[in-house]
Amino acid sequence: MPPRALQPGETIKEEVIIGEDGKKKVVRKIVKKVVKKSAPSASAPSAASSDPAPPSASAPSASSSSSAPAPASSRASVESLPAASAPAPQREAAGNSSAETSSSPSSKQLKELQDELDSQKNVAGALAKKNEVLAKRAHELEQRVKELSSEPGGAAEAEAMRAEFQERLAAAERKVYALTKERDVLKREAD
């Protein structure tokens, strides 16, 4: 759906959501600012009639940085946004009380909190998947260490190399000791 032109009092809100596939997506929503009016003015009915698009036609345009569709939870919250945030002039023209108009900001806050909760759920889901992958890798590494340590050939070979090294070291120490003694004897004779 091509993006529509912004109406007066509307702004674009951008959110970064981490999808189920772990990719970051940018979601753009059209948000209509609700203006509280103390008394209905004479231009309120004409403003309501000049609104060309009904609330259902003001669907936000969601575009993502990747070609993958947005997660189902965020799609549901985006699709339900226009019905909950109908413009204030239309409500007054329909004859609703000012109590309903004042409840609109709280419903808007509720919707924003719900959107934030959905994005946090997406992040938590991505982190849970990453945690599962890391736990699986750690388990595989533990198994590999057990396999390598239980191989009889590898341990026996390492033990044989260690014994040979110790024998050579002991032989070298004996030679050094014998040469040191011989040197000391020669020094005494020279004095």
Secondary structure, 3 states (H helix, E strand, C coil): CCCCCCCCCEEEEEEEEECCCCCEEEEEEEEECCCCCCCCCCCHHHHHHCCCCCHHHCCCCCCCCCCCCCCHHHHHHHHHHHHHCCCHHHHHHCCCCHHHHHHHHHHHHHHHHHHHHHHHHHHHHHHHHHHHHHHHHHHHHHHHHHHHHHCHHHHHHHHHHHHHHHHHHHHHHHHHHHHHHHHHHHHHHHC
